[in-house]
Amino acid sequence: IGKYVAIDCEMVGVGPDGIQSALARVTIVNYYGVTILDKYVRPIERVTDFRTEISGITPKLLINSHDFKQVQQEVYNIIKDRIVVGHALQHDFKMLMLDHPRKMIRDTSLYEPFRKIAKGKTPSLKRLASEELGMTIQTGKHSSVEDAQACMMLYRKHKEQWEQSVQIKYYKKLKIEKSKKSNITK
């Protein structure tokens, strides 16, 4: 599989008026964009809005879907000890009910040079793919495969600079922690 994976999830609506989200599909690709996992997930609650026009999820696609806990475990086994790339990953991790160490996350929605493109706001993956990669994605229904691949391509394009910024942040954090400890012992 390698050291890096990208993940994307598609959600459906549950609860009154389908306002709450539930996981319906999860895709993981490797560093080269090859699909490692692509599974439809049986939502824990009854689906009240398939959000088909956005998610691409239909009732038919969920007929033979997989148990949430089983898929959650598979995802955990894949991402454990790996750098995870994605867009607005906090939503995907929340839907998967998983945590991942912050230093092992590369989120295209939070990467500072990408936020500059959106004038300090959160850039859409569609815009990043267009401006950074010359790719058109999300023209209709979203594809978690296409979105995960686009995230990985963005990461690969900026990997060197991105990893330097991660190292600098990590170094600064260590320096601050050491300074706090030395102040305590004085």
C-alpha positions in Angstrom: 0.0 0.0 0.0 2.8 2.4 0.9 3.2 5.3 3.3 0.4 7.6 1.9 -3.3 7.0 1.2 -6.1 9.4 0.3 -9.6 8.9 1.5 -13.0 10.3 0.6 -16.5 9.5 1.8 -20.0 10.1 0.4 -22.9 10.7 2.8 -26.6 10.2 2.8 -29.2 12.0 4.9 -30.8 10.4 8.0 -33.3 11.6 10.6 -36.1 14.2 10.0 -35.8 15.7 6.6 -32.4 14.0 6.0 -30.5 16.8 7.6 -28.1 14.6 9.5 -25.4 12.8 7.6 -24.5 9.1 7.6 -21.7 7.3 5.8 -22.8 5.5 2.6 -19.5 5.0 0.7 -15.8 5.2 1.5 -12.9 5.1 -0.9 -9.2 4.9 -0.2 -6.6 5.2 -2.9 -2.8 4.8 -2.7 -0.1 7.3 -3.6 -0.5 6.6 -7.3 -4.3 6.9 -7.2 -5.0 3.2 -7.4 -8.1 2.2 -5.5 -7.3 0.1 -2.4 -10.8 0.1 -0.9 -14.2 1.2 -2.3 -17.2 0.1 -0.4 -20.8 1.1 0.0 -21.8 1.1 3.7 -25.1 0.3 5.2 -26.0 3.4 7.2 -26.8 2.7 10.9 -30.0 4.7 10.7 -32.8 4.7 8.1 -31.9 6.8 5.1 -34.4 9.7 4.6 -32.5 11.5 1.8 -30.1 9.7 -0.5 -28.8 13.1 -1.8 -28.3 11.3 -5.1 -27.8 14.5 -7.1 -24.7 15.2 -5.0 -23.6 11.8 -3.5 -24.4 9.6 -6.5 -25.9 7.1 -3.9 -29.1 5.4 -4.9 -31.2 2.9 -2.9 -30.0 0.2 -5.3 -26.4 0.8 -4.5 -27.0 0.2 -0.9 -28.8 -3.1 -1.3 -25.7 -5.2 -0.9 -23.8 -2.7 1.2 -21.4 -3.6 3.9 -21.8 -3.5 7.7 -20.5 -0.1 9.2 -18.4 -1.7 11.9 -16.7 -4.1 9.4 -15.9 -1.2 7.0 -14.7 1.0 9.9 -12.3 -1.7 10.9 -11.0 -2.2 7.4 -10.4 1.6 7.0 -8.7 1.7 10.4 -6.4 -1.2 9.4 -5.4 0.6 6.2 -4.9 4.1 7.6 -3.1 3.1 10.8 0.5 4.4 10.7 0.0 6.0 7.3 -0.2 9.6 6.2 -3.8 10.3 5.2 -4.6 12.9 2.5 -8.1 14.2 1.9 -10.4 17.3 1.7 -12.1 18.4 4.9 -11.1 15.2 6.6 -12.7 16.1 9.9 -16.1 15.2 8.3 -14.9 11.9 6.9 -13.3 10.9 10.2 -16.5 11.9 12.1 -18.6 9.8 9.8 -16.2 6.9 10.2 -16.1 7.5 14.0 -12.3 7.3 13.8 -9.4 9.5 15.0 -6.1 9.9 13.3 -3.0 11.7 14.6 -2.9 15.3 13.4 0.7 15.0 12.3 -0.3 12.2 10.0 -3.1 14.2 8.2 -2.6 16.2 5.0 -5.9 18.1 4.5 -6.2 20.0 1.2 -8.9 22.3 2.8 -6.5 23.4 5.5 -3.2 23.7 3.6 -2.2 27.3 3.8 -1.1 27.9 0.1 -4.5 26.4 -1.0 -6.4 28.7 1.4 -4.7 31.7 -0.2 -6.4 30.7 -3.5 -9.7 31.1 -1.7 -8.6 34.4 0.0 -8.2 32.8 3.4 -11.4 30.8 3.2 -11.8 27.0 2.8 -11.2 26.3 -0.9 -13.5 23.8 -2.6 -11.9 20.6 -3.9 -13.5 21.3 -7.3 -11.7 24.7 -7.5 -8.4 23.3 -6.3 -8.6 20.5 -8.9 -9.4 23.1 -11.6 -6.8 25.7 -10.7 -3.9 23.4 -9.5 -4.4 20.4 -11.7 -6.3 21.6 -14.7 -8.9 18.9 -13.9 -12.7 19.1 -14.0 -14.3 17.1 -11.2 -17.7 17.1 -9.5 -19.6 18.1 -12.7 -22.6 16.2 -11.5 -22.7 13.5 -8.9 -19.6 13.3 -6.7 -17.4 10.3 -7.0 -15.4 9.4 -3.9 -12.8 7.7 -6.1 -12.4 10.8 -8.3 -12.2 13.1 -5.2 -9.7 10.9 -3.4 -7.5 10.7 -6.5 -7.7 14.5 -6.9 -6.6 15.0 -3.3 -3.7 12.7 -3.8 -2.7 14.5 -7.0 -2.8 17.8 -5.2 -0.6 16.4 -2.4 1.9 14.9 -4.8 2.2 18.1 -6.7 3.0 20.0 -3.4 4.5 17.2 -1.4 8.0 18.7 -0.9 6.8 22.1 0.2 4.0 20.6 2.3 6.2 18.3 4.2 8.7 21.1 4.9 5.8 23.1 6.4 4.7 20.1 8.5 8.3 19.7 9.8 8.5 23.4 10.7 5.2 23.3 12.6 6.3 20.2 14.4 9.7 21.7 15.3 8.1 24.9 16.6 5.7 22.9 18.7 8.5 20.9 20.2 10.5 24.1 20.9 7.5 25.7 22.7 6.9 22.5 24.7 10.6 22.4 25.7 10.5 26.1 26.7 7.4 25.5 28.9 9.1 22.5 30.6 12.3 24.5 31.3 10.2 27.4 32.7 8.5 24.9 35.1 11.7 23.5 36.4 13.2 27.0 37.1 
